[in-house]
Amino acid sequence: MSTLLKIYIRSGCHLCDDMLVGLKGYQQECDFTLEIIDIMGKPLLETEFGQRIPILMRDNEVLCEFFLDPTVLKGF
């Protein structure tokens, strides 16, 4: 069964774009589904995540902030 990962991004963020590209490169190798959540225009998410984006999460666990660490994808 595929693991659901969520990535919180902001449109126009180059770090977000970089992490998305990196994750898509690992999707075939690792078994995960990616849900992309843009925080722009969502006050609660903007308050919660602010400048900490991109953030990659599984359930309520933060896996990566700012940059993709491919080691967190091992075992999916």
C-alpha positions in Angstrom: 0.0 0.0 0.0 1.3 3.4 -0.9 2.3 5.9 1.8 0.6 9.3 1.6 3.0 12.2 1.9 1.9 15.8 2.0 4.0 18.7 0.8 3.0 22.2 1.8 4.2 24.8 -0.7 3.7 28.4 -1.8 3.3 29.2 -5.5 6.3 30.8 -7.0 8.7 29.4 -4.3 11.9 28.1 -5.9 12.6 25.8 -3.0 9.2 24.3 -3.3 9.7 23.7 -7.0 13.0 22.0 -6.3 11.5 19.7 -3.7 8.6 18.8 -6.0 11.0 17.9 -8.8 13.1 15.8 -6.4 10.1 14.0 -5.0 8.7 13.2 -8.5 12.1 11.6 -9.3 11.7 9.2 -6.4 8.0 8.3 -6.9 8.8 5.3 -9.1 11.6 4.1 -6.9 9.7 4.6 -3.6 6.1 3.7 -3.0 4.4 7.0 -2.0 1.5 9.2 -3.1 2.1 12.9 -3.0 -0.6 15.4 -2.0 0.4 19.0 -2.9 -1.1 21.7 -0.7 -0.5 25.4 -1.6 -0.7 27.5 1.5 -1.3 30.8 -0.5 -4.6 32.4 0.5 -5.2 30.0 3.3 -4.7 32.1 6.5 -4.6 29.1 8.9 -1.9 27.3 6.9 0.0 30.6 6.3 0.1 31.2 10.0 1.1 27.6 10.8 3.8 27.2 8.2 4.8 30.8 7.3 8.3 30.9 5.9 9.0 27.2 6.8 8.0 25.9 3.4 8.4 23.6 1.7 7.5 21.1 4.3 7.1 17.4 3.6 5.0 15.4 6.1 3.7 11.9 6.7 0.7 12.0 9.0 1.7 14.7 11.6 5.5 14.0 11.3 7.7 16.5 9.5 10.1 14.6 7.3 11.8 17.6 5.6 11.8 21.4 5.7 13.3 23.6 2.9 15.3 20.8 1.2 14.5 17.2 0.3 16.5 14.6 2.3 16.2 11.4 0.2 17.0 9.2 3.1 13.5 9.9 4.6 12.0 8.1 1.6 13.7 4.8 2.3 11.3 2.1 3.3 8.2 3.5 1.6 
